[in-house]
C-alpha cells in the first residue's frame, strides 16, 4: 500500500509539471505566431503598395509611349515622302518660267484660303524649310531646362486627306493651347517666347495640311480653293527637335545629323548656305540652292569640242561668285531650273544633272554654245533637294504632367 501511494503521488506530481510546461509552450507559440503574422501582413502591405506603384508606372509608361508612337508614326509616314520643290506654296503659273513660281503668281489668302499661313506667314515660301527655335521658362527650376526646343518643318509631300491622296503642304510644329483657342497663328509659339512652367506642361504637337481642293467636279473651274486640315498628334509635349543629315563630300569634315545652328559652325561641315543665320531667335534652313528670292548670280562655261569624234562635251554650269557653293546635296538625275533676267544667249529652262565635278555641274540636256562670243553670265538658278535623313526628338510628359521621356527616331527619305 505504501509503494502504491508513493507511485500515485509521483505520477500526480509529474502530470502537474507536464501540464504546466505544455501550457507555457503553447502561449509562446501564440506570441511568435502573432508576431510573424504582423510581420507578414506588413510585408504584404509593402509589396502590395510597391506592386501598385509599379503597375501605375507601367500603365503611365505604356500610355506615354502610345502617344509617342502615334505622333512619330505620322511624322515618319509623311516626312519620308518629302519631295524637292522650288515652288512650295500654291501659285497660278503665268508661263514665265514653265512650271515654277515667279514673283506675284502666288495665290493670296484673301482670295483662295490659307495658302501663305505656313512657314513664314504672309510671305511666299519657295522651298521646304526647317525652322530652329526655342522657348524659355519664365522662372528657373533646378529639375527642368530653362530652354526648350520649339522646331518646326514645312514641306511638300503626297499625303492622304479625307480619303484622297493629294500633293499637299505639310507642317509639324509645337503649339500652345491658349493660342489655339484664340486662333492666334494656329497656336505656334514665337521664338524665345517666355512660358510659365505650368503652361509648358500642356503644349501639344500639331500637324497642318494645306491642299488645293481640286477634283473631277471643279477641275475646269476658275474658282480654286486652298483648304486646311489641322490636327493634334500628341499632348503634354515639352520639346520638339528636328535635325537633318548633311555631309558636304567636297570638304574634309565628317558631316552628320545637325541643326541649322550647328551647320553654321565649322565643326561638322563646311556650310554652303550663306543666308543661314540667326534672325530674331530663328534659324531658317531652306533645302534649296539659289531661288527666285535669291540674289545669287553665276555663269556657264562653254563645252569643248572633241576633235577626234566631233562631239561636244556638255556645257558646265557652276557658281563662280564664291567657292562656297558646291551643290553637294544634288545627285545625278536631280532637276534644276536656270534662267536669266535678259541679255544672255543661255537658253532658260529646266535641266537634269548628269555629273558634279567639284561644284561644276554637267547637264544632261544638250545646250548649243557655238554662237556664244563668251561664256554667258548673270544666270540665276534654283535647285531644290531633300536631305537623305532626318532625326526627330520628342519629349513627352505623362497625363499628370510628370515623368518626362524623350524618344528619338530617324526618318529616311528618297534624297
Rosetta blueprint (number, residue, H / E / L):
1 X L
2 X H
3 X H
4 X H
5 X H
6 X H
7 X H
8 X H
9 X H
10 X H
11 X H
12 X H
13 X H
14 X H
15 X H
16 X H
17 X H
18 X H
19 X H
20 X H
21 X H
22 X H
23 X H
24 X H
25 X H
26 X H
27 X H
28 X H
29 X H
30 X H
31 X H
32 X H
33 X H
34 X H
35 X H
36 X H
37 X H
38 X H
39 X H
40 X H
41 X H
42 X H
43 X H
44 X H
45 X H
46 X H
47 X H
48 X H
49 X H
50 X H
51 X H
52 X H
53 X H
54 X H
55 X H
56 X H
57 X H
58 X H
59 X H
60 X H
61 X H
62 X H
63 X H
64 X H
65 X H
66 X H
67 X H
68 X H
69 X H
70 X H
71 X H
72 X H
73 X H
74 X H
75 X H
76 X H
77 X H
78 X H
79 X H
80 X L
81 X L
82 X L
83 X L
84 X L
85 X L
86 X L
87 X L
88 X L
89 X L
90 X L
91 X E
92 X L
93 X L
94 X L
95 X L
96 X L
97 X L
98 X L
99 X L
100 X L
101 X L
102 X L
103 X L
104 X L
105 X L
106 X E
107 X L
108 X L
109 X H
110 X H
111 X H
112 X H
113 X E
114 X L
115 X L
116 X L
117 X L
118 X L
119 X L
120 X L
121 X L
122 X L
123 X L
124 X L
125 X L
126 X L
127 X L
128 X L
129 X E
130 X E
131 X E
132 X E
133 X L
134 X E
135 X E
136 X E
137 X E
138 X L
139 X L
140 X L
141 X E
142 X L
143 X L
144 X E
145 X L
146 X L
147 X E
148 X E
149 X E
150 X E
151 X L
152 X E
153 X E
154 X E
155 X E
156 X E
157 X E
158 X E
159 X E
160 X E
161 X E
162 X L
163 X L
164 X E
165 X E
166 X E
167 X E
168 X E
169 X E
170 X E
171 X E
172 X E
173 X E
174 X E
175 X E
176 X L
177 X H
178 X H
179 X H
180 X H
181 X H
182 X H
183 X L
184 X L
185 X H
186 X H
187 X H
188 X E
189 X L
190 X L
191 X L
192 X L
193 X L
194 X E
195 X E
196 X L
197 X H
198 X H
199 X H
200 X H
201 X L
202 X L
203 X L
204 X E
205 X E
206 X E
207 X E
208 X E
209 X E
210 X E
211 X E
212 X E
213 X L
214 X L
215 X L
216 X L
217 X L
218 X L
219 X L
220 X L
221 X L
222 X L
223 X L
224 X L
225 X L
226 X E
227 X E
228 X E
229 X E
230 X E
231 X E
232 X E
233 X E
234 X E
235 X L
236 X L
237 X E
238 X E
239 X E
240 X E
241 X E
242 X E
243 X E
244 X E
245 X E
246 X E
247 X L
248 X L
249 X L
250 X L
251 X L
252 X L
253 X L
254 X L
255 X L
256 X E
257 X E
258 X E
259 X L
260 X H
261 X H
262 X H
263 X H
264 X L
265 X L
266 X L
267 X L
268 X L
269 X L
270 X L
271 X L
272 X L
273 X L
274 X L
275 X L
276 X L
277 X L
278 X E
279 X E
280 X L
281 X L
282 X E
283 X E
284 X E
285 X E
286 X E
287 X L
288 X E
289 X E
290 X E
291 X L
292 X L
293 X L
294 X L
295 X L
296 X L
297 X L
298 X E
299 X E
300 X E
301 X E
302 X L
303 X L
304 X L
305 X E
306 X L
307 X L
308 X L
309 X L
310 X L
311 X L
312 X E
313 X L
314 X L
315 X L
316 X E
317 X E
318 X E
319 X L
320 X L
321 X L
322 X L
323 X L
324 X L
325 X L
326 X L
327 X L
328 X L
329 X L
330 X L
331 X L
332 X L
333 X L
334 X L
335 X E
336 X E
337 X E
338 X E
339 X E
340 X E
341 X L
342 X L
343 X L
344 X L
345 X L
346 X L
347 X L
348 X L
349 X E
350 X E
351 X E
352 X E
353 X E
354 X E
355 X E
356 X E
357 X E
358 X L
359 X L
360 X E
361 X E
362 X E
363 X E
364 X L
365 X L
366 X L
367 X L
368 X L
369 X L
370 X L
371 X L
372 X L
373 X L
374 X L
375 X L
376 X L
377 X L
378 X L
379 X E
380 X E
381 X E
382 X E
383 X E
384 X E
385 X L
386 X L
387 X L
388 X L
389 X E
390 X E
391 X E
392 X E
393 X E
394 X E
395 X E
396 X E
397 X L
398 X L
399 X L
400 X L
401 X L
402 X L
403 X L
404 X L
405 X E
406 X E
407 X E
408 X E
409 X E
410 X E
411 X E
412 X E
413 X L
414 X L
415 X L
